[in-house]
Amino acid sequence: MFEDDDINYFAYPGEQSALRRASNKNPREYPCPTCGAPDRLTRIDHALGYQCDYCAERDERGGY
């Protein structure tokens, strides 16, 4: 489904985010399923069922 070079690279290496980096093959074009903010997720993030960093931080740690 995904190429190794797509799925193994994070948008913000060394930080808390699990989102994948955006690229020409993997643009950030999907809205967050939780808050609805546009262009927050790449196709890989979307396929993995992720939400945007803001919503993930709020749900996991009590907010920004």
N, C-alpha and C positions, 0 to 999 in steps of 0.2 A: 504494500500500500504506500509506504513512504520510503524514500531513499535514506540511507544511513546518514548522509551529510545533512539532511533536513531534520531528522528526529533527534540527533545528538547535540544540537547547538541551541543554547538558550539565548533569549533576547538580552538578558542581563546576567552574564556569568558571575558567580560569586555573590549574588544578591538573593533575596527571598523568592523572586518570581520564578514560576515554572513555565511561563510562556515561551514559545519557540521564537527564534528571530524571524523577522520578516525578510523576504527576498522576492525576486521576480517570480519564482516558482511557488512561493508561499506568502502571498501578500496578506496584510492585515486588513481583511475585508468583511469579517463577520461581526455582528453585534454581540455584546455580552448577553448571555441568556438570563442573567439575574437582573441587571439594571437597565438593559436595553441600549446602553451607550453604543453608538455606531463605530465600526472599524476598530474594534478592540482585540479581535482574535484572528489568528492565521487559520488556514484550512486545517493544519495539524492540531492546533489548540481546540478548534471546533470539533474535530473528529474524536479527540480525547475527552470531550465533555467538560472542558475547562471554562472558567469564568474570568473576568478581567482581574487585574491585580488588586484594584480597589475593593471589589466585592470579596475576593479571596482573603485579603487582609482583615476586612471587617468580620467575616465569618469565622476565621481561624484565630484571630488575636484580639478581637473586640474593637477594631477600627483603626483608622489612620490617626 
